[in-house]
Amino acid sequence: MAGVHDFTARSLAGEEIALKRFEGKVLLIANTASKCGFTPQYRGLEALHREYAGRGFSVLGFPCNQFGGQEPGDAEQIEEFCTSQYEVTFPIFGKIDVNGRNAHPLYDYLKREKAGLLGSSIKWNFTKFLVDRAGKVVGRYAPTTRPEALRRDIEALL
């Protein structure tokens, strides 16, 4: 059975990263954007990452420009924005598509495992998926769900 750890993704620096690197960790995976009304959620995602990293937790960010062109920057601009505006220390990967023919295979998998209220497609930036230590998707959260609201679900997996 496939799991999140079976995929790879390109880092902002262009390096292919095996998600197997995160095996044994609880993950919160989010499609992100720099110019979105939900962009301040970077602050909450970073707070969760810092609070729980020592217990085997990581946030993984996947910039996406499919929703209103709200992630127009290149890798260098995305990294600069995330570090200067939100002091992000969790891994941010290269820009991907989350829907359609060119959707990253990880997102095809995440959507198959946990459909949203309106079907499997990602509807907007900052849709979040919670993954257990074995790489199984255990939760999907709408963009309107603030990262802080996920503490109980994260703690249950740690």
Residue pairs with C-beta under 8 A, 6 or more apart in sequence:
2 109
3 134
3 135
3 136
4 19
4 22
4 27
4 29
4 106
4 109
4 110
4 131
4 135
4 136
4 137
5 18
5 19
5 20
5 22
5 23
5 135
6 19
6 20
6 135
7 19
7 105
7 106
7 109
8 16
8 17
8 18
8 19
9 16
9 17
9 19
9 62
9 93
9 94
9 96
9 104
9 106
10 16
10 17
10 93
10 94
11 17
11 91
11 93
11 94
12 75
12 76
12 78
12 79
12 92
12 93
12 94
13 75
14 75
14 94
17 91
17 93
19 60
19 106
19 135
22 58
22 60
23 133
23 135
24 56
24 133
25 56
25 57
25 58
25 133
26 52
26 56
26 57
26 58
26 130
26 131
26 132
26 133
26 154
26 157
26 158
27 57
27 58
27 59
27 60
27 129
27 130
27 131
28 45
28 48
28 57
28 58
28 59
28 60
28 128
28 129
28 130
28 131
28 147
28 150
28 154
29 59
29 60
29 62
29 106
29 110
29 128
29 129
29 131
30 41
30 45
30 59
30 60
30 61
30 62
30 126
30 127
30 128
30 129
31 62
31 63
31 64
31 96
31 98
31 107
31 122
31 125
31 126
31 127
32 39
32 42
32 61
32 62
32 63
32 64
32 71
32 92
32 125
32 126
33 39
33 63
33 64
33 65
33 67
33 70
33 71
33 125
33 126
34 63
34 70
34 71
34 72
34 73
34 77
34 78
34 81
34 82
35 70
35 71
35 72
36 67
36 68
36 70
36 71
36 124
36 125
36 126
38 124
38 125
38 126
38 143
38 144
39 70
39 125
41 126
41 146
41 147
42 61
42 82
42 85
42 86
42 88
43 86
44 146
44 147
44 148
45 59
45 61
45 88
45 90
45 147
46 59
46 86
46 87
46 88
46 89
46 90
47 147
47 148
48 57
48 59
48 147
48 148
48 150
48 151
48 154
49 57
49 58
49 59
49 89
49 90
50 89
52 154
52 155
52 158
55 158
56 133
56 158
57 154
57 158
58 90
58 91
59 90
59 91
60 90
60 91
60 93
61 82
61 88
61 90
61 91
61 92
61 93
62 92
62 93
62 95
62 96
62 98
62 104
62 106
62 107
63 71
63 78
63 92
63 93
63 94
63 95
63 96
64 71
64 95
64 96
64 97
64 98
64 122
64 125
65 71
65 72
65 95
66 97
66 98
66 99
66 100
66 122
67 124
67 125
70 125
71 78
71 95
71 125
73 81
75 94
75 95
78 92
78 95
79 92
82 88
82 92
96 103
96 104
96 107
97 103
97 104
97 107
98 104
98 107
98 111
98 122
98 127
99 107
99 121
99 122
107 122
109 137
110 129
110 137
110 140
111 120
111 121
111 122
112 120
113 129
113 136
113 137
114 129
114 137
114 139
114 140
115 140
116 122
116 123
116 127
116 140
116 142
117 142
123 142
123 143
124 143
125 143
126 143
127 140
127 141
127 142
127 143
128 140
128 141
128 145
128 147
128 150
129 137
129 139
129 140
129 141
130 137
130 138
130 139
130 140
130 141
130 150
130 153
130 154
130 157
131 137
131 138
132 138
132 157
133 157
138 153
138 157
139 150
139 153
141 149
141 150
